[in-house]
């Protein structure tokens, strides 16, 4: 594992580059990912640009791409609110952004709905020239006003369950992560529409006017000017993601959305997906339209025949919910599915049927040459399983393509809720009795640092890495990824240590009387025991196994420690997280931009910090560090600042980073035209086609 960390440290992604040249439709196509910003387990299709497949590998229906998912469940199709990969995958195929990632690069951009752009000398003002001749799916013409409105609407809709914090900081200032803070700097209005609406009306209107003055459209010139609060290096990658997608203002208004007035925006603040009129309908400018939406069953995308660039090669994309792995495997074998979710535990079944493969070259930051498989050894790990054909040898004629070895830009973190939501009127079912009586836990169970550390020491990382990922993952020691300022391979971290786990449990002071549990029967979790539920999203075998590993390790330390694993449908899992009801959870993150700020913020002061109910004083400590870090331009100085964040995160056991995986992705050999970009949440079907 130390060797793997050394290799990972070589993967340095350059600072964000700017491109303002003109161009046609983007040729980039993102890969699938497993974690999101809040992520479901996504199809394992880690593929790159494909050479023509052998003649015998032909699809029976080259017009339709069929993806067999463990679950087809999106949260919302509103680009301003969607913050999960399942939703974002649909959005990126039906809506479009001003700029788009260039091929596999995470640091280069090409024009999309913006033909070009300019940046002022002070680094604070962007001027985008909007592409002409573009129509929305329902026939409306794209205008500069639609672009300005889309960004204004997103910022004003805000809410901590949305991705708008990524745009709030550049426009409002470092550390200002929601428009409600512009209204009331004291931060009393977060996610509270009723309280916001009752606040000083002048301040409410002023916040809206501030947003509108920062994002200005000129329809005659076909431009949109965006003025930031300060220079913001990763601004282009921020607006290249799904939350930068452009909507038709007239269509939004017709369907019950914000009318654009500063007198009404507060009525739409902090909107939940269940109340959002755009959660199930789409009117974008993208290469596909939404033909069918049956959440929890099937989503069908149809080719946009009036697309402003060359129409997609595929006529239709079908995302099917197929919960059982055996059925998905049979569909792949029969050629009835082109792509499918492959749990890590079932990769070996697919490996035996691989005919061509490529191994990722870390030094070159791309995949090596395609090789035919002539031998397979299931006792070896990862790429070593496969023997490439020598000159003149004939391959094994396997039907699947495999690409392997690319480090992911995502991570799972074990999280605990410091103040679990419950009440007499609405008892929380996940905490049993709600008391330290052996049949539950109190709501503040995880507010004790020794309890959190005990859970960290009781997690068996080696089992996760070897038994679940077959060695195709490394333990995460910290939140930032290799190559980022603040990434230190030798940073302090937790490891599996049952003796230390026991010691931490005995140091806990659950009745807050200053006496450790070992000397205080009233707060003694060691002799009393507990029962608690840990949720995971159904179909995500990895998260299920994480919960089972933790449950087994705790039970082996003390038979009175009972963690019950509970599979929930993705929407229900997400709702329970947001409602702060889950005592224990796995929080996945697929980075939005390749920068440490994008990792520390959600896990401390943002999304997951909120879902963990972190106290204000803890958030304040992290906020001070992060504000200094994102404002610093010198990489070495930034690294030292983020070292402070590493130390604090470890000392408080805020969360336990689990692992970074490497790719092991399959497709049918006839799937062509895929370009891998690891930062995207799902397949971009525009360039894909089938033999």
C-alpha positions as CSV (number, residue, x, y, z in Angstrom):
1,X,0.0,0.0,0.0
2,X,2.9,2.4,0.7
3,X,4.1,1.7,-2.9
4,X,0.6,2.6,-4.2
5,X,0.7,5.9,-2.2
6,X,4.0,6.7,-3.7
7,X,2.6,6.2,-7.2
8,X,-0.5,8.2,-6.4
9,X,1.7,11.1,-5.3
10,X,3.0,11.3,-8.9
11,X,-0.5,12.1,-10.2
12,X,-0.3,15.9,-10.2
13,X,-3.1,17.7,-12.0
14,X,-2.1,21.1,-13.2
15,X,-3.8,24.3,-12.1
16,X,-6.9,25.2,-13.9
17,X,-6.2,26.5,-17.4
18,X,-8.4,29.0,-19.3
19,X,-9.5,28.6,-22.9
20,X,-11.4,31.4,-24.7
21,X,-11.1,30.2,-28.3
22,X,-14.2,29.7,-30.5
23,X,-15.3,26.2,-31.5
24,X,-18.0,23.8,-32.3
25,X,-19.7,21.2,-30.1
26,X,-17.5,19.7,-27.4
27,X,-16.0,16.3,-28.1
28,X,-15.4,15.4,-24.5
29,X,-17.3,12.6,-22.7
30,X,-17.2,12.1,-19.0
31,X,-17.0,8.8,-17.2
32,X,-19.3,7.4,-14.7
33,X,-18.6,7.8,-11.0
34,X,-19.7,6.3,-7.7
35,X,-19.9,9.2,-5.3
36,X,-21.4,12.7,-5.0
37,X,-21.1,15.1,-4.5
38,X,-23.6,12.7,-2.9
39,X,-23.3,9.6,-5.2
40,X,-25.2,6.4,-5.9
41,X,-23.2,3.4,-7.2
42,X,-23.0,4.2,-10.9
43,X,-22.4,2.0,-14.0
44,X,-18.8,0.8,-14.2
45,X,-17.9,2.2,-17.6
46,X,-14.4,3.5,-17.1
47,X,-13.5,3.6,-20.8
48,X,-11.5,5.8,-23.0
49,X,-11.5,6.7,-26.7
50,X,-12.0,3.3,-28.5
51,X,-10.4,1.8,-31.5
52,X,-12.8,-0.1,-33.8
53,X,-13.7,-3.4,-32.3
54,X,-13.2,-6.8,-33.9
55,X,-15.7,-7.5,-36.6
56,X,-17.5,-10.3,-34.7
57,X,-18.5,-7.9,-31.8
58,X,-21.6,-6.2,-33.2
59,X,-24.6,-4.9,-31.4
60,X,-28.0,-6.2,-32.4
61,X,-29.4,-2.7,-32.1
62,X,-26.8,0.0,-32.8
63,X,-29.3,2.8,-32.4
64,X,-30.0,2.3,-28.7
65,X,-27.7,2.3,-25.7
66,X,-29.0,0.2,-22.8
67,X,-27.5,0.7,-19.3
68,X,-28.5,-1.7,-16.5
69,X,-28.3,0.1,-13.2
70,X,-28.8,-1.3,-9.7
71,X,-31.1,1.6,-9.2
72,X,-32.7,4.3,-11.4
73,X,-33.6,7.0,-8.9
74,X,-32.9,10.7,-9.3
75,X,-33.5,13.4,-6.8
76,X,-34.3,16.4,-9.1
77,X,-33.8,17.6,-12.7
78,X,-33.5,21.2,-11.6
79,X,-29.9,22.1,-12.3
80,X,-29.9,24.7,-9.5
81,X,-30.8,22.1,-6.9
82,X,-29.5,18.7,-8.2
83,X,-26.4,17.6,-6.2
84,X,-26.3,13.9,-6.7
85,X,-24.7,12.0,-9.5
86,X,-27.8,10.1,-10.6
87,X,-29.6,13.4,-11.3
88,X,-26.5,15.1,-12.7
89,X,-26.0,12.4,-15.3
90,X,-29.4,13.1,-16.8
91,X,-28.9,16.9,-16.6
92,X,-25.5,16.8,-18.4
93,X,-27.1,14.9,-21.3
94,X,-30.2,17.2,-21.7
95,X,-29.1,20.6,-20.5
96,X,-25.8,22.4,-21.3
97,X,-23.4,24.8,-19.7
98,X,-21.4,27.8,-21.0
99,X,-18.2,25.9,-21.1
100,X,-17.4,22.1,-21.0
101,X,-14.4,20.0,-20.1
102,X,-12.0,19.3,-22.9
103,X,-11.7,15.5,-23.4
104,X,-10.2,13.7,-20.4
105,X,-8.7,16.9,-18.9
106,X,-9.9,18.2,-15.6
107,X,-8.1,21.5,-16.2
108,X,-9.0,22.6,-19.7
109,X,-12.2,23.8,-21.2
110,X,-13.9,24.3,-24.6
111,X,-16.8,26.5,-25.6
112,X,-20.3,25.1,-25.3
113,X,-23.2,27.7,-25.0
114,X,-20.6,30.4,-24.8
115,X,-18.7,30.9,-28.1
116,X,-15.9,32.6,-26.3
117,X,-15.1,34.5,-23.1
118,X,-12.8,37.2,-21.7
119,X,-11.4,37.8,-18.3
120,X,-10.5,41.3,-17.0
121,X,-7.0,42.2,-16.0
122,X,-7.9,42.1,-12.3
123,X,-9.3,38.6,-12.6
124,X,-12.7,39.5,-11.3
125,X,-14.9,40.0,-14.4
126,X,-15.9,37.4,-17.0
127,X,-17.6,38.4,-20.2
128,X,-19.2,35.5,-22.1
129,X,-20.3,35.7,-25.8
130,X,-23.4,33.6,-26.0
131,X,-23.8,31.2,-29.0
132,X,-26.6,32.2,-31.4
133,X,-29.0,29.9,-33.2
134,X,-29.5,27.6,-30.2
135,X,-33.0,26.4,-29.3
136,X,-34.4,24.8,-26.2
137,X,-36.2,21.4,-26.6
138,X,-39.6,23.1,-26.6
139,X,-38.6,25.6,-29.3
140,X,-37.6,28.8,-27.3
141,X,-34.5,30.6,-28.6
142,X,-31.5,30.8,-26.2
143,X,-30.8,34.4,-25.2
144,X,-28.2,36.1,-23.0
145,X,-31.1,36.9,-20.6
146,X,-31.7,33.2,-20.2
147,X,-28.1,32.7,-19.2
148,X,-28.1,35.5,-16.7
149,X,-31.5,34.4,-15.3
150,X,-30.3,30.8,-14.8
151,X,-27.4,31.9,-12.6
152,X,-29.4,34.5,-10.7
153,X,-32.1,32.0,-10.0
154,X,-29.6,29.4,-8.8
155,X,-27.9,31.8,-6.4
156,X,-31.2,33.1,-5.0
157,X,-32.8,29.6,-4.7
158,X,-29.7,28.6,-2.6
159,X,-30.1,26.3,0.3
160,X,-27.5,24.1,1.9
161,X,-28.8,20.9,0.2
162,X,-27.9,22.4,-3.2
163,X,-24.6,23.0,-5.0
164,X,-25.1,26.8,-4.9
165,X,-22.3,27.2,-2.3
166,X,-19.9,26.6,-5.1
167,X,-21.1,29.8,-6.9
168,X,-22.0,31.8,-3.7
169,X,-18.4,32.1,-2.6
170,X,-17.0,33.5,-5.9
171,X,-19.9,36.0,-6.1
172,X,-20.4,36.9,-2.5
173,X,-17.0,36.4,-0.9
174,X,-14.9,33.7,0.7
175,X,-16.9,31.9,3.4
176,X,-20.3,33.2,2.3
177,X,-21.8,30.0,1.2
178,X,-25.5,30.9,0.8
179,X,-27.6,33.9,-0.2
180,X,-29.3,33.9,3.2
181,X,-26.0,35.1,4.7
182,X,-26.1,38.1,2.3
183,X,-29.5,38.9,3.8
184,X,-28.4,38.3,7.4
185,X,-24.6,38.0,8.0
186,X,-25.4,36.4,11.4
187,X,-26.4,33.2,9.6
188,X,-29.8,32.8,11.2
189,X,-31.7,32.2,8.0
190,X,-30.1,29.1,6.6
191,X,-32.7,26.9,4.9
192,X,-35.6,28.7,6.5
193,X,-37.8,30.2,3.9
194,X,-40.5,31.3,6.3
195,X,-38.0,33.2,8.5
196,X,-36.3,34.7,5.4
197,X,-39.7,35.9,4.1
198,X,-40.4,37.6,7.4
199,X,-37.0,39.3,7.6
200,X,-36.4,42.9,6.9
201,X,-37.8,43.4,3.4
202,X,-35.2,46.0,2.4
203,X,-32.4,43.5,3.1
204,X,-34.3,40.7,1.2
205,X,-34.6,43.0,-1.9
206,X,-31.0,44.2,-1.6
207,X,-29.7,40.7,-1.7
208,X,-31.5,40.1,-4.9
209,X,-30.3,43.3,-6.4
210,X,-26.8,42.4,-5.5
211,X,-27.1,39.2,-7.4
212,X,-28.6,40.9,-10.4
213,X,-25.9,43.6,-10.5
214,X,-23.2,40.9,-10.5
215,X,-24.7,38.9,-13.4
216,X,-25.8,41.2,-16.3
217,X,-27.2,40.3,-19.7
218,X,-26.9,42.4,-22.9
219,X,-29.2,40.7,-25.4
220,X,-28.3,43.1,-28.2
221,X,-24.6,42.3,-27.9
222,X,-25.3,38.7,-27.0
223,X,-23.1,38.8,-23.9
224,X,-23.4,38.1,-20.2
225,X,-21.0,39.8,-17.8
226,X,-20.2,38.2,-14.4
227,X,-18.4,40.2,-11.7
228,X,-16.9,38.3,-8.9
229,X,-16.3,39.4,-5.3
230,X,-12.6,38.4,-5.7
231,X,-10.4,36.6,-8.1
232,X,-11.4,32.9,-8.1
233,X,-9.1,30.6,-9.9
234,X,-11.4,27.6,-10.3
235,X,-14.4,29.6,-11.7
236,X,-14.5,27.9,-15.1
237,X,-14.6,24.4,-13.7
238,X,-17.2,25.5,-11.3
239,X,-19.6,26.7,-14.0
240,X,-18.8,23.7,-16.3
241,X,-20.7,21.3,-14.0
242,X,-24.5,20.6,-14.0
243,X,-25.4,23.5,-11.7
244,X,-24.1,25.8,-14.4
245,X,-26.7,24.5,-16.9
246,X,-28.9,27.1,-18.7
247,X,-32.7,27.1,-18.5
248,X,-35.3,29.0,-20.5
249,X,-36.6,31.8,-18.3
250,X,-40.0,31.9,-20.0
251,X,-40.5,28.1,-19.6
252,X,-39.5,28.3,-15.9
253,X,-42.0,31.0,-15.3
254,X,-44.7,29.2,-17.2
255,X,-44.2,26.1,-15.0
256,X,-44.4,27.9,-11.7
257,X,-40.8,29.0,-11.2
258,X,-39.4,32.4,-10.1
259,X,-40.7,35.3,-12.2
260,X,-37.4,37.2,-12.0
261,X,-38.6,39.9,-9.6
262,X,-36.7,40.9,-6.5
263,X,-40.0,41.1,-4.7
264,X,-40.7,37.3,-5.0
265,X,-37.4,35.4,-4.9
266,X,-37.7,34.6,-1.3
267,X,-40.8,32.4,-2.1
268,X,-38.4,30.0,-3.8
269,X,-35.5,30.0,-1.4
270,X,-34.2,26.6,-0.1
271,X,-36.7,24.7,-2.2
272,X,-36.8,20.9,-1.6
273,X,-36.8,18.5,-4.5
274,X,-40.2,17.2,-3.6
275,X,-41.7,20.7,-3.9
276,X,-39.7,21.7,-7.0
277,X,-41.8,21.8,-10.2
278,X,-38.7,21.0,-12.3
279,X,-37.7,17.8,-10.5
280,X,-39.4,15.6,-13.1
281,X,-39.5,17.7,-16.3
282,X,-36.7,19.0,-18.6
283,X,-36.4,21.6,-21.3
284,X,-32.7,22.0,-22.1
285,X,-30.6,22.7,-25.1
286,X,-28.6,19.4,-24.9
287,X,-28.2,16.5,-27.4
288,X,-31.0,14.4,-25.8
289,X,-34.5,15.1,-24.6
290,X,-36.4,13.4,-21.8
291,X,-38.7,10.8,-23.4
292,X,-39.8,8.8,-20.3
293,X,-39.3,9.3,-16.6
294,X,-40.4,6.5,-14.4
295,X,-38.3,7.0,-11.2
296,X,-37.3,3.7,-9.6
297,X,-37.9,1.9,-12.9
298,X,-36.7,3.4,-16.2
299,X,-35.5,6.6,-17.8
300,X,-35.4,7.0,-21.5
301,X,-33.5,9.8,-23.4
302,X,-34.3,10.5,-27.1
303,X,-32.0,12.1,-29.6
304,X,-32.6,15.9,-30.0
305,X,-33.1,16.1,-33.8
306,X,-32.9,19.9,-33.6
307,X,-29.6,20.1,-31.7
308,X,-27.6,23.1,-32.6
309,X,-24.5,21.0,-33.5
310,X,-24.4,17.6,-35.2
311,X,-27.0,15.4,-33.7
312,X,-26.0,12.5,-31.4
313,X,-25.1,9.2,-33.1
314,X,-27.4,7.3,-30.7
315,X,-31.2,7.6,-31.2
316,X,-32.1,6.5,-27.7
317,X,-30.6,5.8,-24.3
318,X,-32.4,3.5,-21.9
319,X,-31.4,3.4,-18.2
320,X,-33.1,0.4,-16.6
321,X,-33.3,-0.4,-13.0
322,X,-32.1,-4.0,-12.5
323,X,-31.5,-4.6,-8.8
324,X,-30.2,-8.1,-9.0
325,X,-26.6,-8.5,-10.1
326,X,-27.3,-11.9,-11.6
327,X,-29.9,-10.4,-14.0
328,X,-27.5,-7.6,-14.9
329,X,-24.7,-10.1,-15.6
330,X,-27.0,-12.2,-17.8
331,X,-28.1,-9.1,-19.7
332,X,-24.4,-8.3,-20.4
333,X,-23.6,-11.8,-21.4
334,X,-26.6,-11.9,-23.8
335,X,-25.8,-8.5,-25.2
336,X,-29.1,-7.0,-23.9
337,X,-27.2,-4.4,-22.0
338,X,-24.2,-2.4,-23.2
339,X,-23.1,-1.1,-19.8
340,X,-24.0,-2.2,-16.3
341,X,-23.3,-1.6,-12.6
342,X,-20.7,-4.2,-11.6
343,X,-20.2,-4.5,-7.8
344,X,-16.6,-5.0,-6.7
345,X,-17.4,-8.4,-5.3
346,X,-18.6,-9.6,-8.7
347,X,-15.8,-8.3,-10.9
348,X,-14.1,-11.7,-11.2
349,X,-17.2,-13.0,-13.1
350,X,-16.7,-10.2,-15.7
351,X,-12.9,-10.5,-15.7
352,X,-13.1,-14.1,-17.0
353,X,-14.9,-12.7,-20.1
354,X,-12.6,-9.8,-20.9
355,X,-11.1,-9.9,-24.3
356,X,-9.2,-6.6,-24.5
357,X,-7.9,-4.4,-21.7
358,X,-5.8,-1.3,-21.0
359,X,-3.9,-0.3,-17.9
360,X,-3.7,3.3,-16.7
361,X,-0.3,4.8,-16.9
362,X,0.1,7.2,-13.9
363,X,3.2,8.9,-15.3
364,X,1.5,9.7,-18.6
365,X,-1.9,10.3,-17.0
366,X,-3.6,8.2,-19.6
367,X,-4.3,4.6,-20.5
368,X,-1.6,2.5,-22.1
369,X,-2.0,0.7,-25.3
370,X,-5.0,-1.7,-25.9
371,X,-4.0,-5.3,-25.4
372,X,-5.7,-8.6,-26.3
373,X,-6.0,-11.1,-23.5
374,X,-4.4,-14.5,-24.0
375,X,-4.5,-15.7,-20.4
376,X,-6.3,-15.2,-17.1
377,X,-5.2,-16.0,-13.5
378,X,-7.9,-15.5,-10.9
379,X,-5.4,-15.8,-8.1
380,X,-3.7,-12.6,-9.0
381,X,-4.9,-9.1,-8.2
382,X,-5.9,-6.3,-10.6
383,X,-4.1,-6.1,-13.9
384,X,-1.8,-8.9,-13.0
385,X,-4.7,-11.3,-13.7
386,X,-4.4,-10.7,-17.4
387,X,-1.7,-12.0,-19.7
388,X,-1.4,-10.0,-22.9
389,X,-1.0,-11.8,-26.2
390,X,2.5,-12.0,-27.7
391,X,3.1,-11.2,-31.4
392,X,1.3,-13.7,-33.5
393,X,-0.9,-15.1,-30.7
394,X,-4.6,-15.1,-30.9
395,X,-6.7,-13.6,-28.2
396,X,-9.3,-15.4,-26.0
397,X,-12.2,-13.8,-27.9
398,X,-13.8,-12.5,-24.7
399,X,-16.7,-10.2,-25.3
400,X,-15.9,-7.4,-22.8
401,X,-13.6,-4.4,-22.7
402,X,-11.8,-3.6,-19.5
403,X,-9.8,-0.5,-18.4
404,X,-8.1,-0.6,-15.1
405,X,-5.9,1.3,-12.7
406,X,-7.0,5.0,-12.8
407,X,-7.2,6.6,-9.4
408,X,-10.7,8.0,-8.7
409,X,-11.5,11.6,-7.9
410,X,-13.9,10.4,-5.2
411,X,-14.0,9.0,-1.7
412,X,-16.2,7.5,0.9
413,X,-16.0,8.8,4.4
414,X,-17.5,7.2,7.5
415,X,-19.6,9.9,9.3
416,X,-21.3,10.2,12.7
417,X,-24.1,12.5,13.6
418,X,-23.2,14.5,16.7
419,X,-26.8,15.6,17.4
420,X,-29.3,13.2,15.9
421,X,-32.7,14.6,15.0
422,X,-35.5,13.1,17.2
423,X,-38.4,14.3,19.3
424,X,-41.3,12.9,21.4
425,X,-43.7,13.8,18.6
426,X,-41.5,12.1,15.9
427,X,-39.2,9.5,17.5
428,X,-36.2,8.5,15.4
429,X,-36.4,4.9,14.4
430,X,-32.7,4.6,13.7
431,X,-31.6,5.1,17.4
432,X,-33.8,2.4,19.0
433,X,-34.9,3.4,22.5
434,X,-33.1,6.8,22.2
435,X,-31.3,6.1,25.5
436,X,-28.1,4.4,26.8
437,X,-29.9,1.3,28.0
438,X,-28.5,-1.4,25.7
439,X,-31.3,-1.0,23.3
440,X,-30.5,2.2,21.6
441,X,-28.4,5.4,21.8
442,X,-29.1,8.9,23.0
443,X,-29.3,11.7,20.4
444,X,-25.9,13.1,21.5
445,X,-24.1,9.7,21.5
446,X,-21.5,10.7,18.9
447,X,-20.9,14.2,20.5
448,X,-18.3,12.4,22.7
449,X,-14.9,12.4,20.9
450,X,-13.9,9.1,22.5
451,X,-17.0,7.4,21.0
452,X,-16.0,8.7,17.6
453,X,-12.4,7.6,18.0
454,X,-13.6,4.2,19.2
455,X,-15.6,3.7,16.0
456,X,-12.6,4.8,13.9
457,X,-10.2,2.3,15.6
458,X,-12.8,-0.4,15.2
459,X,-13.0,-0.2,11.4
460,X,-11.1,-2.9,9.6
461,X,-9.6,-1.1,6.7
462,X,-7.6,-4.1,5.4
463,X,-10.8,-6.2,5.0
464,X,-12.3,-3.4,3.0
465,X,-9.3,-2.9,0.7
466,X,-8.4,-6.6,0.2
467,X,-11.7,-8.5,0.4
468,X,-14.0,-5.9,-1.2
469,X,-11.7,-4.2,-3.6
470,X,-9.2,-7.0,-4.2
471,X,-6.4,-4.6,-3.6
472,X,-7.7,-2.1,-6.1
473,X,-7.9,0.7,-3.5
474,X,-5.8,2.4,-0.9
475,X,-6.8,3.7,2.5
476,X,-7.5,7.4,2.6
477,X,-5.5,9.2,5.3
478,X,-7.0,12.6,4.7
479,X,-9.6,14.5,2.7
480,X,-7.5,16.1,-0.1
481,X,-6.4,13.9,-3.0
482,X,-2.9,13.3,-4.3
483,X,-1.4,16.3,-6.1
484,X,-3.4,18.9,-4.2
485,X,-2.0,21.4,-1.8
486,X,-2.5,19.9,1.7
487,X,-2.0,16.3,0.6
488,X,0.6,14.7,3.0
489,X,1.2,10.9,2.6
490,X,2.6,10.8,6.2
491,X,-0.3,12.5,7.9
492,X,-1.8,11.1,11.1
493,X,-4.6,8.6,10.5
494,X,-6.6,5.9,12.1
495,X,-6.0,2.2,11.6
496,X,-7.7,-1.0,12.9
497,X,-6.8,-1.4,16.5
498,X,-9.3,-3.3,18.7
499,X,-7.4,-2.7,21.9
500,X,-7.4,1.1,21.3
501,X,-11.1,0.8,20.3
502,X,-11.9,-0.7,23.7
503,X,-9.8,1.9,25.5
504,X,-11.6,4.8,23.8
505,X,-15.0,3.4,24.7
506,X,-14.0,3.2,28.3
507,X,-12.8,6.9,28.2
508,X,-16.2,8.1,27.0
509,X,-18.3,10.3,29.3
510,X,-21.8,9.9,28.0
511,X,-23.6,11.6,30.9
512,X,-21.3,14.6,30.7
513,X,-20.4,14.6,34.3
514,X,-16.7,14.7,33.7
515,X,-16.2,11.0,34.8
516,X,-15.0,8.5,32.2
517,X,-17.2,5.6,31.5
518,X,-14.9,3.1,33.1
519,X,-15.3,4.8,36.4
520,X,-19.0,5.8,36.0
521,X,-21.8,3.2,35.7
522,X,-24.3,5.9,34.5
523,X,-22.2,6.7,31.5
524,X,-20.6,3.4,30.9
525,X,-21.3,2.3,27.4
526,X,-18.8,-0.6,27.7
527,X,-20.9,-2.6,30.2
528,X,-24.3,-1.3,29.0
529,X,-23.9,-1.7,25.3
530,X,-25.9,-0.1,22.5
531,X,-28.0,-0.7,19.5
532,X,-28.0,1.6,16.5
533,X,-28.9,1.4,12.8
534,X,-26.5,2.4,9.9
535,X,-28.1,3.2,6.6
536,X,-26.8,2.8,3.1
537,X,-28.5,3.2,-0.3
538,X,-29.9,0.0,-1.7
539,X,-27.9,-1.5,-4.6
540,X,-24.7,0.0,-3.4
541,X,-22.9,-3.2,-2.4
542,X,-19.8,-1.3,-1.3
543,X,-21.6,0.8,1.2
544,X,-23.5,-2.1,2.5
545,X,-20.2,-4.0,3.0
546,X,-18.7,-1.0,4.8
547,X,-21.7,-1.1,7.3
548,X,-21.3,-4.8,7.7
549,X,-17.5,-4.5,8.3
550,X,-18.1,-1.9,11.0
551,X,-20.9,-4.0,12.6
552,X,-18.7,-7.1,12.7
553,X,-15.7,-5.3,14.1
554,X,-17.7,-3.7,16.9
555,X,-19.4,-6.9,17.8
556,X,-16.0,-8.7,18.0
557,X,-14.8,-6.1,20.5
558,X,-17.9,-6.3,22.6
559,X,-20.9,-8.5,22.0
560,X,-23.1,-5.8,23.5
561,X,-22.4,-3.5,20.6
562,X,-25.0,-3.9,17.9
563,X,-25.0,-2.0,14.6
564,X,-27.9,-3.0,12.4
565,X,-27.4,-2.4,8.7
566,X,-30.3,-0.9,6.8
567,X,-30.7,-0.5,3.0
568,X,-32.8,2.4,1.9
569,X,-33.9,3.6,-1.6
570,X,-31.6,6.4,-2.7
571,X,-34.2,9.2,-2.3
572,X,-35.1,7.9,1.2
573,X,-31.4,7.6,2.1
574,X,-30.8,11.2,0.9
575,X,-33.9,12.6,2.7
576,X,-32.8,10.9,6.0
577,X,-29.3,12.4,5.7
578,X,-30.7,15.9,5.0
579,X,-33.1,15.6,7.9
580,X,-30.1,14.7,10.2
581,X,-31.8,11.5,11.2
582,X,-29.1,9.0,10.3
583,X,-26.8,8.3,13.3
584,X,-24.2,6.6,11.1
585,X,-23.7,6.9,7.4
586,X,-21.2,6.7,4.6
587,X,-20.8,10.1,2.9
588,X,-19.5,9.9,-0.6
589,X,-18.0,12.8,-2.5
590,X,-17.1,13.0,-6.2
591,X,-15.2,16.2,-6.5
592,X,-16.7,19.2,-8.2
593,X,-13.4,20.9,-8.9
594,X,-9.9,19.5,-8.4
595,X,-9.1,21.7,-5.4
596,X,-8.7,21.0,-1.6
597,X,-11.4,23.6,-0.9
598,X,-13.9,21.4,-2.6
599,X,-13.1,18.6,-0.2
600,X,-12.7,20.3,3.1
601,X,-15.8,22.6,2.8
602,X,-18.4,19.9,2.3
603,X,-17.0,17.6,5.0
604,X,-16.7,20.4,7.6
605,X,-18.7,23.6,7.1
606,X,-20.9,22.5,4.2
607,X,-23.1,19.6,3.1
608,X,-21.8,16.8,5.4
609,X,-20.9,19.0,8.2
610,X,-24.5,20.0,8.3
611,X,-25.8,16.4,8.1
612,X,-23.5,15.5,10.9
613,X,-24.9,18.3,13.1
614,X,-21.4,19.7,13.7
615,X,-21.5,22.4,16.5
616,X,-21.1,26.0,15.5
617,X,-17.7,26.3,17.4
618,X,-16.3,23.4,15.4
619,X,-17.5,24.8,12.1
620,X,-16.0,28.1,13.1
621,X,-12.6,26.6,13.6
622,X,-12.7,25.0,10.2
623,X,-14.1,28.1,8.5
624,X,-11.2,30.1,9.7
625,X,-8.7,27.7,8.2
626,X,-10.6,27.3,4.9
627,X,-11.0,31.0,4.4
628,X,-7.3,31.4,4.7
629,X,-6.6,28.5,2.5
630,X,-8.8,29.4,-0.5
631,X,-7.6,33.0,-0.4
632,X,-3.9,32.0,-0.5
633,X,-2.4,31.8,-3.9
634,X,1.0,30.2,-3.1
635,X,0.7,26.4,-3.2
636,X,3.3,25.8,-0.5
637,X,1.6,28.3,1.8
638,X,-1.8,26.7,1.1
639,X,-0.4,23.3,1.9
640,X,0.7,24.4,5.4
641,X,-2.7,26.0,6.0
642,X,-4.5,22.8,5.0
643,X,-2.2,20.8,7.2
644,X,-4.0,22.6,10.1
645,X,-7.3,21.3,8.7
646,X,-5.9,17.7,8.5
647,X,-4.8,17.8,12.1
648,X,-8.1,19.2,13.4
649,X,-10.1,16.7,11.4
650,X,-8.1,13.9,12.8
651,X,-8.0,15.1,16.4
652,X,-11.7,15.6,16.6
653,X,-12.4,12.4,14.5
654,X,-15.0,14.4,12.6
655,X,-15.1,11.7,9.9
656,X,-13.0,8.7,8.9
657,X,-11.8,8.8,5.3
658,X,-12.0,5.2,4.1
659,X,-10.6,4.6,0.6
660,X,-9.7,5.9,-2.8
661,X,-10.4,3.3,-5.5
662,X,-8.7,2.7,-8.8
663,X,-10.8,2.0,-11.9
664,X,-12.0,-1.4,-13.0
665,X,-14.6,-0.7,-15.6
666,X,-16.3,-2.9,-18.2
667,X,-18.3,-2.3,-21.4
668,X,-19.3,-4.4,-24.4
669,X,-16.6,-4.3,-27.0
670,X,-19.0,-2.7,-29.5
671,X,-19.4,0.4,-27.4
672,X,-17.4,3.1,-29.1
673,X,-16.7,6.8,-28.9
674,X,-16.3,7.1,-25.2
675,X,-13.9,9.7,-23.8
676,X,-13.1,9.3,-20.1
677,X,-13.2,12.3,-17.8
678,X,-13.2,11.2,-14.2
679,X,-14.6,14.4,-12.7
680,X,-18.0,13.9,-14.3
681,X,-20.9,12.2,-12.5
682,X,-22.1,9.9,-15.3
683,X,-22.0,8.9,-19.0
684,X,-22.1,11.7,-21.6
685,X,-23.8,9.9,-24.4
686,X,-23.4,12.5,-27.1
687,X,-20.2,11.1,-28.6
688,X,-20.9,7.4,-28.0
689,X,-22.1,4.9,-30.6
690,X,-22.2,1.2,-31.2
691,X,-21.0,-1.1,-33.9
